[in-house]
Amino acid sequence: MKLKQLIPLIAVVALALTSLAGCSRSYDPATCERLSDKLSRGESLTQDEYAKMIEQYDFVLEYLVQRTDSVMLIEDEEQRALTGQGLREDKEFNERWQIMFDFGSALYQARAAGLLSEFNLNNYMELLPYTDRISRNMASI
């Protein structure tokens, strides 16, 4: 193959690698399950595992805030209650709700025991207002 023929191929490969590098992270049920399993077995977590937990906790909280906020925007109280009931019965919502409690409890305990690095502690503390917001929303639904 001549160099002139390789240039378009190289450009396509470079573009593909650039787009892969720019991929954002997102909720990962497998990561949550691995971390939850470690918690249920009472195993210690590394700072990297705490960082992954905080990252997943953030994604879970974002999802729960979006879902509960959307219900709170319903002005009709009866419709809001019906939609809220549907939310409580939603499988995905309940799975993430459970992760919120499991990870939230583990992170609270790690914080109280001084187990979080400064980086992880700061990231965890930034998420606390969202747990309050979700709790307020659920109490009103």
Secondary structure, 3 states (H helix, E strand, C coil): CCHHHHHHHHHHHHHHHHHHHCCCCCCCHHHHHHHHHHHHCCCCCCHHHHHHHHHHHHHHHHHHHHHHHHHHCCCCHHHHHHHHHHHHHCHHHHHHHHHHHHHHHHHHHHHHCCCCCHHHHHHHHHHHHHHHHHHHHHHHC
